[in-house]
Amino acid sequence: MMEFLLDLLFPPKCACCGRVLASPRVNPCPDCARALPLQPDASVLHTGPYGLCAVAFRYEGGVRDAIRACKFHGRQSAVQALAPYLVQAAAEHLPGQFDAVTYVPVSPKRLRERGYDQARLLADAMARQWNTRVEPTLRKVRHTKAQSSLEGAEERRKNIAGAYAVLPGAAVAGRRFLLVDDVVTTGSTMAAAAEALRAGGAASVVCAALAAPEGENFENKP
């Protein structure tokens, strides 16, 4: 009954176009689902300064709209609805390479402004698909400029270097992690977070990102 009342008051919307859904169990809507910019199978897995990363989508069209709606317009369900696609990409291209799921955190300042962490939302939705829980392992120790406001890989690398540290008491040593974020561009943010986990004693780190801009400066895995 409570779920029914909530749907009446706050009808579920398509992750990509924002239209009210005919069925809350079908998200994205059929039109948007057909137009999703999925990465071709040969382009899902990438290598970069972070190691291996599975990427589900190109950062364009409805996927870009969904991520922006979550980050800047409070529509938290937008990235959660796309999580199953990233679950599939990680399961197919990184099998047996991780035992725990964690995420790249935003800064405390950004968390206060936004009220939630979009990478945590995505990681939580992925973990539910695997019947497990996300493990917070990292904190952002200083606020940085938005990476999207900077030009060039070197400028972004300098901006984010040393920005992450392992949370006190986090069980990191000797474990294998899947590190989740919403978007990977040059890979500087993901690399800084992965390095913090490795410095904290993680046995290995592989990564997963919902989307990546086409043509960004990272390499496809041979």
C-alpha positions as CSV (number, residue, x, y, z in Angstrom):
1,M,0.0,0.0,0.0
2,M,2.8,2.4,0.9
3,E,4.6,1.7,-2.4
4,F,1.3,2.3,-4.3
5,L,0.7,5.7,-2.5
6,L,4.3,6.8,-3.2
7,D,3.9,6.0,-6.9
8,L,0.7,8.1,-7.0
9,L,2.4,11.0,-5.3
10,F,5.8,10.7,-7.0
11,P,5.3,8.7,-10.2
12,P,8.4,6.9,-11.3
13,K,10.1,8.5,-14.3
14,C,12.3,7.2,-17.1
15,A,16.0,7.4,-16.2
16,C,16.9,9.0,-19.5
17,C,14.1,11.2,-20.7
18,G,12.3,11.9,-17.4
19,R,8.8,11.0,-18.7
20,V,6.4,9.3,-16.3
21,L,6.7,5.5,-16.9
22,A,3.7,3.5,-18.0
23,S,5.2,0.6,-15.9
24,P,7.6,1.4,-13.0
25,R,9.3,-2.0,-13.6
26,V,10.4,-0.9,-17.1
27,N,13.1,1.7,-16.7
28,P,14.4,3.2,-19.0
29,C,11.2,3.5,-21.1
30,P,11.1,1.3,-24.2
31,D,12.0,4.2,-26.5
32,C,15.1,5.2,-24.5
33,A,16.1,1.6,-24.0
34,R,16.3,1.1,-27.7
35,A,18.5,4.2,-28.1
36,L,21.0,3.5,-25.2
37,P,24.6,4.2,-26.3
38,L,26.0,0.8,-25.2
39,Q,29.7,0.2,-25.6
40,P,30.4,-2.4,-28.3
41,D,31.5,-5.6,-26.7
42,A,35.1,-5.1,-27.9
43,S,35.2,-1.6,-26.3
44,V,33.8,-2.4,-22.8
45,L,37.1,-3.2,-21.1
46,H,39.7,-0.5,-21.0
47,T,43.2,-0.1,-19.4
48,G,44.6,3.1,-18.0
49,P,46.4,4.5,-15.0
50,Y,43.7,2.8,-12.8
51,G,44.3,-0.7,-14.2
52,L,41.3,-2.4,-15.8
53,C,37.9,-0.7,-16.1
54,A,34.6,-2.0,-17.5
55,V,32.5,0.7,-19.1
56,A,28.9,0.1,-20.0
57,F,28.0,3.2,-22.1
58,R,29.3,6.0,-24.2
59,Y,28.7,9.3,-22.3
60,E,26.1,10.7,-24.7
61,G,22.3,10.9,-25.3
62,G,20.0,9.5,-22.7
63,V,22.9,8.1,-20.5
64,R,24.5,11.6,-20.3
65,D,21.0,13.0,-19.4
66,A,20.5,10.4,-16.7
67,I,23.9,11.1,-15.1
68,R,23.4,14.8,-15.2
69,A,19.8,14.5,-13.8
70,C,21.2,12.6,-10.9
71,K,24.2,14.9,-10.2
72,F,22.6,18.2,-10.7
73,H,18.8,17.8,-10.5
74,G,18.3,15.5,-7.6
75,R,16.9,12.6,-9.6
76,Q,18.7,9.8,-7.7
77,S,16.9,7.0,-9.4
78,A,18.3,7.9,-12.8
79,V,21.7,6.2,-12.3
80,Q,20.2,3.4,-10.2
81,A,18.0,2.3,-13.1
82,L,21.1,1.9,-15.4
83,A,23.0,-0.1,-12.8
84,P,22.0,-3.5,-14.3
85,Y,23.9,-2.7,-17.5
86,L,27.1,-2.0,-15.5
87,V,26.6,-5.2,-13.5
88,Q,26.5,-7.2,-16.7
89,A,29.6,-5.4,-18.1
90,A,31.6,-6.1,-14.9
91,A,30.4,-9.7,-14.6
92,E,31.2,-10.5,-18.2
93,H,34.5,-8.7,-18.5
94,L,36.0,-8.8,-15.0
95,P,34.8,-12.3,-13.8
96,G,36.5,-13.6,-10.7
97,Q,38.6,-10.5,-10.2
98,F,36.9,-8.9,-7.2
99,D,35.3,-10.0,-3.9
100,A,34.0,-6.6,-2.6
101,V,32.3,-3.5,-4.1
102,T,33.4,0.0,-3.2
103,Y,33.1,3.4,-4.8
104,V,34.9,6.7,-5.5
105,P,33.5,9.2,-3.0
106,V,32.7,12.8,-3.5
107,S,34.1,15.4,-1.1
108,P,32.3,16.3,2.2
109,K,31.6,19.7,0.7
110,R,30.0,18.2,-2.4
111,L,28.1,15.7,-0.3
112,R,26.6,18.5,1.8
113,E,25.6,20.4,-1.3
114,R,24.1,17.5,-3.1
115,G,22.8,15.5,-0.2
116,Y,24.0,12.2,-1.6
117,D,26.9,10.6,-3.5
118,Q,26.0,9.5,-7.0
119,A,28.8,6.9,-7.2
120,R,27.5,5.4,-3.9
121,L,24.0,5.2,-5.3
122,L,25.3,3.4,-8.4
123,A,27.5,1.0,-6.4
124,D,24.6,0.3,-4.0
125,A,22.3,-0.6,-6.9
126,M,25.0,-2.8,-8.4
127,A,25.6,-4.6,-5.0
128,R,21.9,-5.3,-4.6
129,Q,22.0,-7.2,-8.0
130,W,24.7,-9.4,-6.5
131,N,22.9,-9.8,-3.1
132,T,25.8,-8.1,-1.3
133,R,26.5,-4.7,0.2
134,V,28.8,-1.8,-0.8
135,E,31.8,-1.3,1.5
136,P,32.8,2.4,2.0
137,T,36.6,2.3,2.0
138,L,37.7,5.7,0.9
139,R,37.3,9.4,1.9
140,K,38.1,12.5,-0.1
141,V,40.6,14.4,2.1
142,R,40.4,17.6,0.2
143,H,37.9,19.4,-2.0
144,T,39.1,19.7,-5.6
145,K,38.0,21.6,-8.7
146,A,35.5,19.7,-10.8
147,Q,37.5,17.6,-13.2
148,S,35.1,18.5,-16.0
149,S,36.2,22.2,-15.6
150,L,39.8,21.3,-16.4
151,E,41.5,20.7,-19.7
152,G,44.0,18.0,-20.4
153,A,45.0,14.8,-18.6
154,E,48.0,16.4,-16.8
155,E,45.9,19.2,-15.3
156,R,43.3,16.7,-14.1
157,R,45.9,14.4,-12.7
158,K,47.5,17.2,-10.6
159,N,44.1,18.4,-9.4
160,I,43.2,15.0,-8.0
161,A,46.5,13.6,-6.9
162,G,46.6,12.6,-3.3
163,A,42.9,13.5,-2.8
164,Y,41.8,10.1,-1.4
165,A,42.7,8.1,1.7
166,V,41.5,4.9,3.2
167,L,38.8,5.4,5.9
168,P,40.1,4.7,9.4
169,G,39.2,1.1,10.3
170,A,38.2,0.1,6.8
171,A,38.9,-3.6,6.0
172,V,41.1,-3.1,2.9
173,A,44.3,-5.1,3.4
174,G,44.6,-8.3,1.3
175,R,41.2,-7.9,-0.4
176,R,40.2,-7.5,-4.0
177,F,37.9,-4.6,-4.9
178,L,35.7,-3.4,-7.6
179,L,35.9,0.4,-7.6
180,V,32.8,2.1,-9.0
181,D,32.3,5.6,-10.4
182,D,29.7,7.2,-12.7
183,V,31.9,8.6,-15.4
184,V,35.6,8.0,-16.4
185,T,37.3,10.4,-18.8
186,T,41.1,10.6,-18.6
187,G,41.0,8.2,-15.7
188,S,42.8,10.6,-13.2
189,T,40.1,10.4,-10.5
190,M,39.7,6.6,-10.8
191,A,43.5,6.2,-10.7
192,A,43.9,8.3,-7.6
193,A,41.2,6.4,-5.8
194,A,42.6,3.0,-6.9
195,E,46.1,4.1,-5.8
196,A,44.7,4.9,-2.3
197,L,43.2,1.5,-2.0
198,R,46.5,-0.2,-3.1
199,A,48.5,2.0,-0.7
200,G,46.1,0.8,2.0
201,G,47.0,-2.8,1.3
202,A,44.4,-3.9,-1.2
203,A,45.5,-7.1,-3.0
204,S,44.0,-5.8,-6.3
205,V,41.7,-3.2,-7.7
206,V,39.6,-3.3,-10.9
207,C,37.2,-0.6,-11.8
208,A,33.7,-0.1,-13.3
209,A,32.2,3.1,-14.7
210,L,28.7,3.7,-16.1
211,A,30.0,5.8,-19.0
212,A,33.0,7.3,-20.8
213,P,33.1,10.0,-23.4
214,E,34.0,8.6,-26.9
215,G,37.5,9.4,-27.9
216,E,38.9,10.2,-24.5
217,N,42.5,9.6,-23.8
218,F,42.5,6.1,-22.4
219,E,43.5,2.9,-24.1
220,N,41.4,-0.1,-25.1
221,K,42.6,-3.4,-23.8
222,P,44.5,-5.3,-26.6
